[in-house]
Amino acid sequence: MLATEPVAPERDRWFAGTLLRIVADRADTGGALTVMEQQLSEGFSPPLHVHRREDTAILVLEGELTVAVDGAEQTLAPGGFVWLPRGLPHSFRVDSAEARILELATPGGIEGFHVDASDVAASATLPQPEAPDVARMIAAAAAYEVDIVGPPMS
């Protein structure tokens, strides 16, 4: 996302200190797929969590991540890809100054969780860094069959 791009309130969100754009939602794909682009700051890590309804994948566009899937860690650089099957606990941590990723989920619908656990982006820029609001995430997660099972990666 470029800072000069206009903000689309229904698509651009400040999610736990990140800038999230919903590229394609379940309505766009007949329920088959969700695609989200996310710009992240160094150290960002979502809580360890499990998706019970969808398989997800991350493609690193810029920066470097450490990804943990079912206890195994790997480092991803630009072009790196990781598959996150439903039912397996996973998280990641941004190890570079900033990163940009695409997250894909099938079937679609997980974008609703991200909307429910975020605020409309006031601008197409990263918000001030902040720790994820885990209580807000837990409150939103149940409706989307997501279980928060541990803390963010340190």
Rosetta blueprint (number, residue, H / E / L):
1 M L
2 L L
3 A L
4 T L
5 E L
6 P L
7 V L
8 A L
9 P L
10 E L
11 R L
12 D E
13 R E
14 W E
15 F E
16 A L
17 G L
18 T E
19 L E
20 L E
21 R E
22 I E
23 V E
24 A E
25 D L
26 R L
27 A L
28 D L
29 T L
30 G L
31 G L
32 A L
33 L L
34 T E
35 V E
36 M E
37 E E
38 Q E
39 Q E
40 L E
41 S E
42 E L
43 G L
44 F L
45 S L
46 P L
47 P E
48 L E
49 H E
50 V E
51 H E
52 R L
53 R L
54 E L
55 D E
56 T E
57 A E
58 I E
59 L E
60 V E
61 L E
62 E E
63 G L
64 E L
65 L E
66 T E
67 V E
68 A E
69 V E
70 D L
71 G L
72 A E
73 E E
74 Q E
75 T E
76 L E
77 A L
78 P L
79 G L
80 G L
81 F E
82 V E
83 W E
84 L E
85 P L
86 R L
87 G L
88 L L
89 P L
90 H E
91 S E
92 F E
93 R E
94 V E
95 D L
96 S L
97 A L
98 E E
99 A E
100 R E
101 I E
102 L E
103 E E
104 L E
105 A E
106 T E
107 P L
108 G L
109 G L
110 I L
111 E H
112 G H
113 F H
114 H H
115 V H
116 D H
117 A L
118 S L
119 D E
120 V E
121 A L
122 A L
123 S L
124 A L
125 T L
126 L L
127 P L
128 Q L
129 P L
130 E L
131 A L
132 P L
133 D L
134 V H
135 A H
136 R H
137 M H
138 I H
139 A H
140 A H
141 A H
142 A H
143 A H
144 Y H
145 E L
146 V E
147 D E
148 I E
149 V E
150 G E
151 P E
152 P E
153 M L
154 S L
